[in-house]
Amino acid sequence: MRIHHLNLASMREIDSHDGRPAARVVCHALLVETPASGLVLVESGLGLDDVARPGELLEHEWTELVQPLLSPAETAVRQVAALGHDPRDVRHIVPTHLDVDHSGGLPDFPHAVVHVMEAELEDAIKQAPSRRYRPGHWAHSPKWQTYPGTGTRWLGVDGVRPLAGLPEDLLLVPLDGHTRGHAGVAVNDGDRWLLHAGDAYFHHGELERPPRSHPLLDVVQLGAQVDAERRLSSQESLRSLAHDHGVAVFSAHDPWELSSYIR
C-alpha cells in the first residue's frame, strides 16, 4: 500500500522549545492507497465548507484560539485531486475522533464510509453543537461504521479491531482519554507499523522516556481531555509501542513530526 502524509489544516505558529524553528500547528493526515478497497483517508481536517463559511460552521472562540489558515488548497478533497486521484475514490475515512478539526472534511466525501468508535459518535451527537463537536460536519448523514470498545490484544494494547471492508494492514486502536471514543489508526506499510495517534498526545517529547511536554500544547490537551487517567494510560501505551515494539508513532498536530515524513 502506498501512504501519503498530508497537512489538512495549518493553524497558529508556535515555538518548538527544543531549538527547532517555530512552525504552524498542523492536522497530520494519511491518504492510503489500498489494492482493492479504494483510497482511505485517516483524518479529514477542515473542509471546503469550513473554509468558505467559518463563521457558520466553526465556533468563534475556537477559531480565535487556533487561528486556522483556512486555505482551500489544504483541504483533503483538493489534495486528493492534486495527487492525481478522483475524490470519489476515497471510499473510507477513519477520523481518530470527531473534534472540529478532524471531522470538517467529511462533507467533501459524502459517499465514503466513516469508521468511528461507538462512544465517539454517541458523544458527538449528544453534545453537539459545542466547541468540540460541530453538527454541520455530519449534516449530510454519513455512512457510519461504528465499533465497540472490545477487540483483540495487539502489541500489548487491548481492544484493537480490524476495519470493516479494509485490509488487515489497517487497525483501529483504542486510545481514549482525550475523548471517550478516541482511537488511533495503525497502518502496515510493508516494512513496519505506523500508528496515527490523533490527539492522544500533542508533542513528540511526550513519547520520550521520561516524557517531555510542550508548555502551550500541554495547556490545550489538559483543557480538552475528558479523562486524565485514561489519557495518561494511552500515552504510556504509545511509549511502549514506540520504544519496545518499533512502531512509528505520530500525532495529529505536531508540525515537527509531520516534517520528518514529508521531506
Secondary structure, 3 states (H helix, E strand, C coil): CEEEEEECCCCCEECCCCCCCCEECCCEEEEEECCCCCEEEECCCCCHHHHHCHHHHCCHHHHHHHCCCCCHHHCHHHHHHHCCCCHHHEEEEECCCCCHHHHCCHHHCCCCEEEEEHHHHHHHHHHCCCCCCCHHHHCCCCEEEEECCCCEEECCEEEEEECCCCCCCEEEEECCCCCCCCEEEEEECCCCEEEECCCCCCCHHHHCCCCCCCHHHHHHHHHHCCCHHHHHHHHHHHHHHHHHCCCEEECCCCHHHHHHHCC
